Amino acid sequence: MKRPSHHTPVAELRCEVCGQLPEPPKTRLTLANVAVMLPIELLVHAVVVETHLPYVAKVLVLALTATVLVIWVAEPSAARILLRWLHAPALRHRRQLAAAPSLWRARTLLRDQPGSLQRLTRALAGLGSNILSIHVHPVPGGVLDEFVLSVPGDVGEQELLDALHDGGGSSPHVWPTTALAMADGQTKALSLAARIAATPDELPLAVAELLHARIVPPSDAGRNGPDDGTRLKIPTAWHGPITFTRPGEPFTPAESARAHRLAELAETMSYRPAGSPAAR
């Protein structure tokens, strides 16, 4: 059977591993086979019935001829001619998924002056973006704005970067994200603080969970990593410095402050006498 061109929409449905198309719906497959097989069956019957063969011979000829034609002609023709119709539900579902809004995290540095945020939000609105959350972090030279954006499915990374730049932002960065980015960071930090207060040794895991980061092993912590803000080191009195990394997503000043406050809490609780009220 001849495969469709890789430039056709149906070709996008092929499995990247085996190269096979998904199984079409049974109803559509049945209708396609009937549409192709019925003319062949009628033609074969019309030819064989007019012959003077014995009845049993006619039945055998009809059965064998129809079977061969169906296997070698009808089914391949139905799969080739009606390919788009057979896979129309999957193509429609794929288009719906492609057009569905996607979530992105975005960060950019703005000048701390009136109207700068308005210009940036206007540029994002030009892409059809919906700002779901915004956090502003004062930094030297301006403010670091962090957004969670819902954008149309056909908007990609480069379009978002261009919009952030056109809106007056500098050093823009964007990352695909999930609905977990909408979780209340303050509530989560308080929950982890309660966990550390009960068990100070949970500090490394709690900070890693809070920041969605990975703990760098002590053997690798001394190596010089990239100077792009994706490494965070917090000091502790009993563990020594603990280093966290989050490749491709620099830590914000607010995240660094939360991690250091959790470390201070763990240190305070670890020196509480076992029988003191605060340690109970």
C-alpha positions as CSV (number, residue, x, y, z in Angstrom):
1,M,0.0,0.0,0.0
2,K,1.4,3.4,-1.0
3,R,2.0,5.6,2.0
4,P,0.8,9.2,2.0
5,S,3.2,12.1,1.6
6,H,4.9,13.2,4.9
7,H,3.6,16.7,4.1
8,T,-0.1,15.6,4.4
9,P,-2.0,16.1,7.7
10,V,-2.6,12.4,8.0
11,A,1.2,11.7,8.0
12,E,1.4,13.6,11.3
13,L,-0.7,10.9,12.9
14,R,2.0,8.2,12.3
15,C,3.6,6.7,15.3
16,E,7.2,8.0,15.7
17,V,8.4,4.5,16.7
18,C,6.6,2.1,14.4
19,G,5.5,4.5,11.7
20,Q,1.9,3.1,11.7
21,L,-1.3,5.1,11.6
22,P,-3.8,4.8,14.4
23,E,-6.6,2.3,14.0
24,P,-9.6,4.1,12.4
25,P,-13.1,3.9,14.0
26,K,-14.7,0.5,13.2
27,T,-17.8,2.2,11.8
28,R,-15.9,4.2,9.3
29,L,-13.6,1.3,8.3
30,T,-16.7,-0.9,7.7
31,L,-18.4,1.7,5.6
32,A,-15.2,2.3,3.5
33,N,-14.8,-1.4,2.9
34,V,-18.4,-1.8,1.9
35,A,-18.2,1.2,-0.5
36,V,-15.2,-0.3,-2.3
37,M,-16.2,-4.0,-2.1
38,L,-19.8,-3.8,-3.2
39,P,-19.1,-2.8,-6.8
40,I,-16.5,-5.5,-7.1
41,E,-18.9,-8.1,-5.7
42,L,-21.6,-7.1,-8.1
43,L,-19.3,-7.2,-11.1
44,V,-17.9,-10.6,-10.2
45,H,-21.4,-12.0,-9.6
46,A,-22.6,-10.6,-12.9
47,V,-19.8,-12.2,-14.9
48,V,-19.9,-15.6,-13.2
49,V,-23.7,-16.0,-13.2
50,E,-23.7,-15.7,-17.0
51,T,-21.3,-18.7,-17.4
52,H,-22.5,-22.3,-17.9
53,L,-20.5,-23.7,-15.0
54,P,-22.0,-26.1,-12.5
55,Y,-23.6,-24.5,-9.4
56,V,-20.8,-25.7,-7.1
57,A,-18.1,-24.4,-9.5
58,K,-19.8,-21.0,-9.7
59,V,-19.9,-20.8,-5.8
60,L,-16.2,-21.6,-5.7
61,V,-15.2,-19.1,-8.4
62,L,-17.3,-16.4,-6.8
63,A,-15.8,-17.0,-3.3
64,L,-12.2,-17.2,-4.5
65,T,-12.4,-14.3,-7.0
66,A,-14.2,-12.0,-4.5
67,T,-11.8,-12.9,-1.7
68,V,-8.7,-12.2,-3.9
69,L,-10.1,-8.9,-5.2
70,V,-11.1,-7.8,-1.7
71,I,-7.6,-8.5,-0.3
72,W,-5.6,-7.2,-3.2
73,V,-7.8,-4.4,-4.5
74,A,-10.7,-3.4,-2.2
75,E,-9.0,-3.0,1.2
76,P,-5.8,-1.2,-0.1
77,S,-8.0,1.1,-2.3
78,A,-10.3,2.0,0.6
79,A,-7.3,2.7,2.8
80,R,-5.7,4.9,0.2
81,I,-8.6,6.7,-1.4
82,L,-10.6,7.3,1.8
83,L,-7.5,7.8,4.1
84,R,-8.4,11.3,5.3
85,W,-12.1,10.4,5.8
86,L,-11.1,7.3,7.8
87,H,-8.9,9.3,10.1
88,A,-11.0,12.4,10.2
89,P,-11.9,12.0,13.9
90,A,-8.3,11.7,14.9
91,L,-7.3,14.7,12.7
92,R,-10.1,16.8,14.2
93,H,-9.0,15.9,17.8
94,R,-5.4,16.7,16.9
95,R,-6.5,20.2,15.6
96,Q,-8.4,20.8,18.8
97,L,-5.4,19.9,20.9
98,A,-3.1,22.1,18.8
99,A,-5.5,25.0,19.2
100,A,-6.0,24.5,22.9
101,P,-4.4,27.2,25.2
102,S,-1.0,26.3,26.7
103,L,0.6,27.5,29.9
104,W,3.9,29.3,30.0
105,R,6.0,30.9,32.6
106,A,7.7,34.1,31.6
107,R,10.3,36.4,33.2
108,T,11.7,39.7,32.1
109,L,13.5,42.7,33.5
110,L,11.6,46.0,33.4
111,R,12.5,49.5,34.2
112,D,10.9,50.6,37.5
113,Q,8.9,53.5,36.0
114,P,5.2,54.2,35.4
115,G,3.7,52.6,32.3
116,S,6.4,50.0,31.8
117,L,4.1,47.1,33.0
118,Q,1.2,48.5,30.9
119,R,3.3,48.4,27.7
120,L,4.4,44.9,28.4
121,T,0.9,43.6,29.1
122,R,-0.4,45.3,25.9
123,A,2.3,43.5,23.9
124,L,1.3,40.1,25.5
125,A,-2.4,40.8,24.8
126,G,-1.5,41.2,21.1
127,L,-0.8,37.5,21.1
128,G,-4.1,36.7,22.7
129,S,-2.3,35.9,26.0
130,N,-4.2,35.8,29.3
131,I,-2.1,36.7,32.3
132,L,-3.1,34.3,35.1
133,S,-0.6,35.5,37.7
134,I,2.1,38.0,38.1
135,H,4.9,38.5,40.7
136,V,7.2,41.5,40.9
137,H,10.6,41.1,42.4
138,P,12.7,44.3,43.0
139,V,16.2,43.8,41.6
140,P,19.1,46.2,40.9
141,G,18.4,48.1,37.8
142,G,14.6,47.7,37.8
143,V,12.1,45.0,38.6
144,L,11.9,41.3,37.6
145,D,8.4,40.5,36.5
146,E,7.3,36.8,36.5
147,F,4.1,35.8,34.8
148,V,2.1,32.6,34.3
149,L,0.5,33.0,30.9
150,S,-2.3,31.1,29.0
151,V,-1.7,31.5,25.3
152,P,-3.2,30.1,22.2
153,G,-1.8,26.8,21.1
154,D,-0.3,28.2,17.9
155,V,1.8,30.7,19.8
156,G,5.3,29.4,20.4
157,E,8.4,30.3,22.4
158,Q,9.8,32.8,19.9
159,E,6.6,34.7,19.6
160,L,6.5,35.1,23.4
161,L,10.1,36.3,23.6
162,D,9.4,38.8,20.8
163,A,6.4,40.1,22.6
164,L,8.3,40.5,25.9
165,H,11.1,42.3,24.1
166,D,8.7,44.6,22.1
167,G,6.9,45.4,25.4
168,G,10.1,46.9,26.8
169,G,11.4,43.9,28.7
170,S,15.1,42.9,28.7
171,S,16.7,39.5,29.2
172,P,13.3,37.7,28.6
173,H,12.9,34.0,29.3
174,V,10.0,31.7,28.8
175,W,9.3,28.0,29.8
176,P,6.4,25.7,29.2
177,T,4.6,24.9,32.5
178,T,1.6,23.2,33.9
179,A,-1.3,24.1,36.1
180,L,0.9,23.4,39.1
181,A,2.4,26.9,38.5
182,M,-0.9,28.3,39.7
183,A,-0.5,26.8,43.1
184,D,-0.4,29.3,46.0
185,G,3.3,29.6,46.7
186,Q,2.8,31.2,50.1
187,T,0.5,28.4,51.3
188,K,2.9,25.8,50.1
189,A,5.8,27.5,51.8
190,L,3.8,27.5,55.1
191,S,3.0,23.8,54.8
192,L,6.7,23.0,54.2
193,A,7.7,25.2,57.2
194,A,5.4,23.2,59.4
195,R,7.0,20.0,58.1
196,I,10.5,21.4,58.8
197,A,9.5,22.5,62.3
198,A,8.5,19.0,63.1
199,T,11.5,17.4,61.4
200,P,14.4,19.8,60.7
201,D,16.3,17.1,58.7
202,E,13.6,17.4,56.0
203,L,15.1,20.7,55.0
204,P,16.9,19.6,51.7
205,L,13.8,17.7,50.5
206,A,11.4,20.5,51.5
207,V,13.4,23.2,49.7
208,A,13.7,21.0,46.6
209,E,10.0,20.6,46.6
210,L,9.3,24.2,47.2
211,L,11.5,25.4,44.3
212,H,10.9,22.4,42.0
213,A,14.7,22.0,42.0
214,R,17.2,19.2,42.3
215,I,19.7,18.7,45.1
216,V,23.3,18.8,43.9
217,P,25.3,16.0,45.4
218,P,28.1,17.3,47.8
219,S,30.7,15.8,45.4
220,D,29.5,18.1,42.6
221,A,28.6,21.1,44.7
222,G,32.2,22.4,44.6
223,R,32.3,22.4,40.8
224,N,31.8,25.7,39.1
225,G,28.4,25.7,37.5
226,P,27.0,28.1,34.9
227,D,26.7,31.6,36.2
228,D,23.0,32.0,35.0
229,G,21.2,32.0,38.3
230,T,20.1,28.4,38.0
231,R,22.1,27.3,41.1
232,L,21.2,28.3,44.6
233,K,23.3,27.6,47.7
234,I,21.9,27.9,51.2
235,P,24.1,27.6,54.4
236,T,23.2,25.3,57.2
237,A,24.9,24.8,60.6
238,W,24.8,21.0,60.6
239,H,24.6,19.9,57.0
240,G,27.0,22.4,55.6
241,P,26.0,24.4,52.4
242,I,23.2,22.7,50.4
243,T,23.2,23.5,46.7
244,F,20.1,23.2,44.5
245,T,19.9,23.5,40.7
246,R,17.1,24.1,38.3
247,P,18.5,24.1,34.7
248,G,17.0,26.5,32.3
249,E,15.0,28.4,35.0
250,P,16.9,30.8,37.2
251,F,15.8,31.3,40.8
252,T,14.1,34.5,41.7
253,P,15.1,36.7,44.7
254,A,11.8,35.8,46.4
255,E,12.5,32.0,46.0
256,S,16.0,32.5,47.4
257,A,14.6,34.4,50.4
258,R,12.1,31.6,51.1
259,A,14.7,28.9,50.9
260,H,17.0,30.9,53.3
261,R,14.1,31.4,55.8
262,L,13.4,27.7,55.8
263,A,17.0,27.0,56.5
264,E,16.9,29.4,59.4
265,L,13.8,27.7,60.7
266,A,15.4,24.3,60.5
267,E,18.5,25.6,62.3
268,T,16.4,27.1,65.1
269,M,14.3,24.0,65.6
270,S,17.3,21.7,65.6
271,Y,18.8,23.5,68.6
272,R,15.6,23.4,70.6
273,P,15.9,21.3,73.8
274,A,14.0,18.0,73.3
275,G,11.7,18.8,76.3
276,S,10.9,22.4,75.5
277,P,7.3,23.3,74.6
278,A,8.3,24.5,71.1
279,A,9.9,21.1,70.3
280,R,6.8,19.1,71.3
